[in-house]
Amino acid sequence: MEDVLNHLQKMEDSIIVVESKIPIGIITTKDIFKLISSADTTDRPLREYMNSPVITTKVSSTIQDALAQLKTFHIKRSIADEVRKLAAQTRQFSDEIRATLDDIIQSLQEVDQQVSQAAQTDLSLEERSRENLGSLGQELIQMTSKANGHSSSITLATDEIQRLAQEGVMAM
C-alpha cells in the first residue's frame, strides 16, 4: 500500500496492478480515498483492493468507440489491448528462457557426471570425455546465445509495455 501512496504523491491518477507481467487490475485515487476514509486496514494484498478485470480497448478503436466503452462500463480508464498482448509475449519469452536455462543446467550436470566418471577411468576414456565436453561446451554456447536473444526480446517487449502503459495512462 505504501507503493500506492507513493504513486499518488507523484500525482499519478491510477496504478495498474500486474501479475506475471499481465495487467490484472487497477487502483485509482478514488479507491484509495474511500479506503482511507473507511478506516479499513491497508496491509492486505492489492488484489483485495483493486478493480478487476482491467477493461481494455483496441488501439485501432476510435475516440467515439472508446468513449462509448467508458460509458458502458461506467469507468474513467481503459488500457490499450496491445499492452496485454505484449505482456503475454513477454511471459512466453520468459518461459522459453526458463526452459533454455533448465536445459543448460541439465547439460552442466551431465558434464559434471561425465567428468567424474572420466576421473575414475583410464586416460583413453579421459580423452573421449574431453571430446564430449567440447561438444557439450559448443551446445552450451549455442544455448547461451539463444538465451541472450530471448533476454533481448524480453527487454524490448518490457520497454514497449511500459511505453504503451504510459501512453494509455496519459491518454486517460
C-alpha positions in Angstrom: 0.0 0.0 0.0 3.0 2.3 0.6 3.9 2.0 -3.1 0.4 3.0 -4.0 0.6 6.1 -1.8 4.0 7.0 -3.4 2.4 6.9 -6.8 -0.4 9.1 -5.7 2.0 11.6 -4.2 3.6 11.9 -7.7 0.2 12.9 -9.0 -0.4 9.6 -10.7 -4.1 9.1 -11.0 -4.2 5.4 -11.1 -2.0 2.3 -10.8 -2.2 -0.8 -13.0 -1.8 -3.9 -10.9 0.2 -6.6 -12.7 0.9 -10.3 -12.1 3.4 -12.2 -14.2 3.7 -9.0 -16.2 0.0 -9.1 -17.2 -2.4 -6.3 -16.1 -5.0 -7.8 -13.7 -6.5 -4.8 -12.0 -6.5 -1.1 -11.4 -6.4 1.1 -8.3 -7.4 4.7 -8.6 -7.1 7.7 -6.2 -10.8 7.5 -5.6 -10.4 3.9 -4.4 -7.6 5.0 -2.0 -9.6 7.9 -0.6 -12.5 5.5 0.0 -10.2 3.1 1.8 -8.6 5.7 3.9 -11.9 7.3 4.9 -13.4 3.9 5.8 -10.5 3.4 8.3 -10.1 -0.1 6.8 -6.8 -1.8 7.1 -4.2 -1.3 4.4 -2.0 -4.2 5.0 -3.7 -6.7 2.7 -2.5 -7.6 -0.8 -3.5 -5.1 -3.6 -5.7 -7.9 -5.1 -8.2 -7.3 -2.3 -8.5 -3.5 -3.1 -8.2 -3.3 -6.9 -10.9 -3.2 -9.5 -10.8 -6.1 -11.8 -10.8 -7.2 -14.6 -9.0 -4.4 -16.4 -11.1 -3.1 -19.2 -9.0 -2.9 -22.4 -9.5 -1.0 -25.7 -8.0 -1.9 -29.1 -5.5 0.7 -30.3 -7.4 0.8 -33.6 -10.6 1.9 -31.8 -11.9 5.4 -32.5 -12.3 8.0 -29.8 -16.1 7.6 -30.1 -15.7 3.8 -29.6 -13.5 4.4 -26.5 -15.9 6.9 -25.0 -18.8 4.5 -25.6 -16.9 1.8 -23.8 -16.1 4.0 -20.9 -19.8 4.9 -20.6 -21.0 1.3 -21.0 -18.7 0.0 -18.2 -19.1 3.2 -16.1 -15.3 3.6 -15.9 -12.9 6.5 -16.5 -9.9 4.5 -17.7 -9.1 1.8 -20.2 -5.8 0.1 -21.2 -4.8 -0.4 -24.8 -5.3 -4.1 -25.5 -1.9 -4.4 -27.1 -0.4 -4.0 -23.7 -1.9 -7.3 -22.7 -0.6 -8.9 -25.9 2.9 -7.7 -25.2 2.7 -8.9 -21.6 1.6 -12.4 -22.9 4.6 -12.4 -25.3 6.9 -11.4 -22.5 5.7 -14.2 -20.4 6.2 -16.6 -23.3 9.7 -15.4 -23.8 10.4 -15.8 -20.1 9.1 -19.4 -20.2 11.3 -20.1 -23.2 14.4 -18.7 -21.4 13.5 -20.7 -18.3 13.3 -23.8 -20.4 16.6 -23.0 -22.1 18.3 -22.4 -18.7 16.9 -25.7 -17.5 18.5 -27.4 -20.5 21.8 -25.6 -19.7 21.7 -26.8 -16.1 20.9 -30.3 -17.1 23.8 -30.2 -19.6 26.1 -28.9 -16.9 25.0 -31.7 -14.6 25.7 -34.2 -17.3 29.1 -32.7 -17.9 29.9 -32.9 -14.2 28.8 -36.5 -14.2 30.9 -37.3 -17.3 33.9 -35.6 -15.8 33.6 -37.6 -12.6 33.4 -40.9 -14.5 36.4 -39.9 -16.6 38.5 -39.3 -13.5 37.8 -42.8 -12.4 38.7 -44.5 -15.7 41.9 -44.7 -17.7 43.4 -41.9 -19.8 41.8 -43.1 -23.1 38.4 -42.6 -21.6 39.6 -39.2 -20.4 40.4 -38.2 -23.9 36.9 -39.2 -25.1 35.4 -37.3 -22.3 37.2 -34.2 -23.4 35.7 -34.6 -26.8 32.3 -35.0 -25.3 32.9 -32.0 -23.1 34.0 -30.0 -26.1 30.7 -30.8 -27.9 28.7 -30.1 -24.8 30.6 -26.8 -24.5 29.5 -25.9 -28.0 25.9 -26.8 -27.2 26.2 -24.7 -24.1 27.5 -21.7 -26.1 24.6 -22.1 -28.5 22.0 -22.3 -25.7 23.5 -19.3 -24.0 23.4 -17.4 -27.3 19.7 -18.3 -27.6 19.0 -17.3 -24.0 20.7 -13.9 -24.7 18.5 -13.4 -27.7 15.4 -14.2 -25.7 16.6 -11.9 -23.0 16.9 -9.1 -25.5 13.4 -9.8 -26.8 12.1 -9.6 -23.3 13.8 -6.3 -22.7 12.3 -4.8 -25.9 8.9 -6.2 -25.0 9.1 -4.8 -21.5 10.2 -1.4 -22.7 7.2 -1.4 -25.2 4.8 -2.5 -22.5 6.0 0.4 -20.3 5.7 2.8 -23.2 2.2 1.7 -24.1 1.1 1.7 -20.5 2.4 5.2 -20.1 0.7 6.3 -23.3 -2.5 4.6 -22.1 -2.4 6.3 -18.7 -1.5 9.6 -20.3 -4.4 9.3 -22.8 -6.8 8.9 -19.9 
